[in-house]
């Protein structure tokens, strides 16, 4: 394994000119804007968000996946947490997303919103590709960083704020962070139709048609935010956990839990009976927790064998990861927004479509 990784490291160092991620598979192309908004009621808390919107444009242009300062920090961080002798900075800094040229077309009007919160210390940028894939299906996807926790946030003026939180030993220590994140999500919704905060958007955002997703600690964030904010009407938890308290408002909201190949989360198992609305728990074989990041897709697009990192990401093909995460998330959103959750995929009637996905629990729909 180590010799293969070292070989990949040499290839990554030679990327140089950059590489392009695939065009999303949905019916729309996608616009992307990075924006900064400041919550002056919470110590001038400066949030960076990325807004992906479905659009019909004649051509696409390559957009930077991750700014250099953030990529440099994150490349070294991944090397540390994976314990591999590979500097993945070039993989992150040289990646490009195919997006519509800014101001070349109008986004699809009234597209429902998916808020997306990252894992502990993780950057919103690790989800650019999956966010783009979901947006191409007709949804506005908004990813967010969480200041004071996210490892590295590069702002529009080029400055970078760094955080150096320790690794979590006790998961309960993340509970205060999850509540702060939930407040971030509500603030973002507050500002979406504020022309002063977001002057680049002329169309109104439908803040009454919102689902929230999250990966890892972001999954816990989605639960808490939905319990506190009536505008969030559904939850998609990508291999996260549950922290804090379930509120009467949050208990009946529909929950999709997508688990990777690991032991079932005891917190989610304990909390599951308290979710009183439609709820579905699926498990994805051959996928490891960190494989829900864009990393497998980045490796593949850069000409690398993502299987070299199977120990850390899982052995599932990158294209299949994106198809599964997109299909289930979009189907759940469709059901939540229509008030009619169901259909062959969610009801487990298409076992041959995604054979690596199994239904563990399905109730109330």
KOLDO-969827 format. One record per residue (C-alpha): x, y, z. Coordinates in steps of 0.5 Angstrom, whole numbers, padded with zeros to 4 digits, always signed. Example, Ala and Ser with C-alpha at 12.3 -4.5 7.8 and 13.67 -1.06 7.14 Angstrom:
<rs>
+0025-0009+0016 +0027-0002+0014 
</rs>
This chain:
<rs>
+0000+0000+0000 +0005+0005+0002 +0009+0004-0005 +0003+0006-0009 +0001+0012-0004 +0008+0014-0006 +0007+0013-0013 +0001+0017-0013 +0004+0023-0009 +0009+0024-0015 +0004+0024-0020 +0000+0029-0016 +0006+0034-0015 +0006+0034-0023 -0001+0036-0024 +0001+0043-0025 -0003+0046-0030 -0010+0044-0026 -0015+0039-0028 -0023+0039-0029 -0028+0035-0025 -0033+0032-0029 -0040+0036-0031 -0046+0034-0027 -0050+0029-0029 -0057+0033-0028 -0061+0036-0033 -0058+0043-0031 -0051+0046-0031 -0049+0050-0025 -0047+0057-0023 -0043+0058-0017 -0042+0064-0012 -0037+0065-0006 -0040+0070-0001 -0039+0073+0005 -0044+0075+0010 -0043+0078+0017 -0047+0076+0023 -0046+0083+0027 -0051+0080+0033 -0046+0075+0034 -0039+0078+0035 -0039+0080+0028 -0038+0073+0026 -0036+0072+0019 -0039+0067+0015 -0037+0064+0008 -0042+0061+0004 -0042+0058-0003 -0049+0058-0007 -0050+0053-0013 -0056+0054-0017 -0059+0050-0023 -0058+0054-0030 -0058+0053-0037 -0052+0056-0040 -0049+0055-0047 -0042+0053-0044 -0038+0052-0038 -0032+0055-0035 -0027+0052-0030 -0028+0055-0023 -0022+0054-0017 -0024+0049-0013 -0020+0051-0007 -0016+0057-0006 -0009+0056-0005 -0008+0058+0003 -0014+0053+0005 -0011+0048+0000 -0004+0048+0003 -0007+0047+0010 -0012+0042+0008 -0007+0038+0004 -0003+0037+0011 -0009+0036+0015 -0011+0030+0011 -0004+0027+0011 -0004+0027+0018 -0011+0024+0020 -0010+0019+0014 -0003+0018+0017 +0000+0017+0010 +0006+0020+0007 +0002+0024+0001 +0002+0032+0001 -0005+0032-0002 -0005+0040-0003 -0004+0040-0011 -0010+0035-0011 -0014+0041-0008 -0011+0047-0011 -0011+0045-0018 -0018+0042-0018 -0023+0046-0022 -0031+0046-0023 -0034+0046-0029 -0039+0052-0028 -0043+0057-0032 -0040+0064-0033 -0042+0069-0028 -0047+0073-0030 -0048+0069-0037 -0055+0067-0035 -0061+0067-0030 -0061+0061-0025 -0067+0057-0025 -0073+0061-0021 -0076+0059-0014 -0071+0053-0014 -0072+0049-0007 -0066+0050-0002 -0061+0045+0001 -0057+0047+0006 -0051+0043+0007 -0046+0043+0014 -0039+0040+0013 -0036+0035+0018 -0032+0037+0024 -0027+0042+0023 -0028+0041+0015 -0028+0046+0010 -0035+0047+0006 -0031+0046+0000 -0030+0039+0001 -0037+0038-0002 -0037+0043-0008 -0037+0037-0013 -0043+0033-0009 -0046+0040-0008 -0046+0041-0016 -0049+0035-0017 -0055+0036-0013 -0056+0043-0016 -0056+0040-0023 -0062+0036-0021 -0066+0043-0020 -0064+0045-0013 -0060+0051-0010 -0055+0048-0005 -0052+0053+0000 -0045+0050+0003 -0042+0054+0009 -0036+0054+0014 -0037+0055+0021 -0032+0060+0024 -0028+0058+0030 -0028+0051+0028 -0027+0050+0020 -0019+0049+0019 -0018+0054+0014 -0023+0060+0011 -0020+0064+0006 -0025+0070+0005 -0026+0074-0001 -0021+0079+0000 -0015+0073+0000 -0014+0073+0008 -0015+0067+0011 -0017+0065+0018 -0014+0059+0021 -0017+0054+0027 -0013+0049+0031 -0018+0045+0035 -0016+0039+0038 -0019+0032+0035 -0025+0030+0039 -0024+0025+0044 -0031+0025+0047 -0036+0027+0042 -0041+0030+0047 -0035+0036+0047 -0038+0038+0040 -0045+0039+0042 -0044+0047+0044 -0041+0047+0037 -0047+0044+0033 -0051+0049+0037 -0047+0055+0034 -0047+0051+0027 -0055+0051+0028 -0055+0058+0029 -0051+0059+0023 -0056+0056+0019 -0061+0060+0021 -0057+0066+0020 -0056+0064+0013 -0063+0063+0011 -0065+0070+0015 -0060+0074+0010 -0062+0070+0003 -0066+0075+0001 -0063+0081+0004 -0060+0085-0002 -0055+0089+0002 -0052+0082+0005 -0052+0079-0002 -0053+0084-0008 -0051+0079-0013 -0057+0076-0013 -0063+0079-0016 -0068+0073-0015 -0072+0071-0009 -0070+0065-0005 -0076+0061-0003 -0074+0060+0004 -0080+0057+0006 -0078+0051+0002 -0071+0049+0005 -0068+0042+0007 -0062+0041+0011 -0056+0036+0010 -0050+0035+0014 -0044+0030+0014 -0041+0028+0020 -0042+0033+0025 -0046+0037+0020 -0051+0031+0021 -0052+0033+0028 -0052+0040+0026 -0058+0039+0021 -0062+0036+0027 -0061+0041+0031 -0063+0047+0026 -0069+0043+0024 -0071+0043+0031 -0070+0050+0032 -0072+0053+0025 -0079+0052+0022 -0077+0054+0015 -0072+0047+0015 -0078+0042+0014 -0073+0036+0013 -0067+0033+0015 -0061+0029+0011 -0056+0026+0015 -0050+0023+0012 -0047+0019+0017 -0047+0023+0022 -0049+0023+0030 -0054+0026+0034 -0052+0031+0039 -0056+0036+0044 -0064+0035+0045 -0069+0033+0040 -0075+0039+0041 -0082+0038+0040 -0082+0042+0033 -0076+0037+0031 -0079+0031+0032 -0084+0030+0027 -0079+0033+0021 -0078+0027+0016 -0071+0024+0017 -0066+0021+0012 -0060+0017+0015 -0055+0015+0010 -0050+0011+0014 -0043+0008+0011 -0040+0001+0013 -0039+0002+0020 -0042+0000+0026 -0049+0003+0027 -0049+0009+0031 -0051+0008+0038 -0053+0015+0039 -0058+0015+0033 -0060+0008+0035 -0062+0011+0041 -0066+0017+0038 -0069+0014+0032 -0075+0012+0036 -0076+0019+0038 -0077+0021+0031 -0084+0021+0029 -0085+0023+0022 -0083+0019+0016 -0076+0016+0017 -0071+0012+0013 -0064+0009+0015 -0060+0006+0009 -0053+0003+0010 -0048+0004+0004 -0043-0002+0003 -0036-0001+0001 -0036+0006+0003 -0032+0009+0009 -0034+0016+0013 -0029+0020+0009 -0031+0017+0003 -0037+0022+0003 -0032+0028+0002 -0031+0030-0006 -0024+0026-0005 -0025+0020-0009 -0028+0024-0015 -0022+0029-0014 -0017+0023-0014 -0021+0020-0020 -0021+0027-0024 -0014+0028-0023 -0012+0021-0026 -0011+0017-0020 -0013+0011-0018 -0018+0012-0012 -0017+0005-0010 -0010+0006-0007 -0014+0010-0002 -0019+0005-0001 -0017+0004+0007 -0019+0011+0008 -0025+0012+0003 -0028+0006+0002 -0027+0001-0005 -0033+0004-0008 -0032+0007-0015 -0033+0015-0014 -0038+0016-0020 -0042+0011-0016 -0042+0015-0009 -0044+0021-0013 -0050+0017-0016 -0052+0014-0009 -0051+0021-0005 -0055+0025-0010 -0060+0020-0012 -0063+0019-0005 -0062+0026-0003 -0066+0029-0009 -0071+0023-0008 -0072+0025+0000 -0072+0033-0002 -0077+0031-0007 -0082+0028-0002 -0081+0033+0003 -0083+0038-0001 -0089+0035-0004 -0091+0032+0002 -0091+0025-0001 -0085+0021+0001 -0084+0015-0003 -0083+0012-0009 -0079+0006-0012 -0072+0008-0009 -0074+0010-0002 -0079+0004-0001 -0073-0001-0003 -0076-0003-0009 -0070-0002-0014 -0065-0007-0011 -0061-0007-0017 -0060+0000-0018 -0056+0001-0012 -0054-0006-0010 -0049-0003-0005 -0055+0000-0001 -0059-0003+0004 -0065-0001+0008 -0064-0002+0015 -0070+0002+0018 -0076+0005+0014 -0082+0008+0018 -0088+0012+0017 -0089+0013+0010 
</rs>
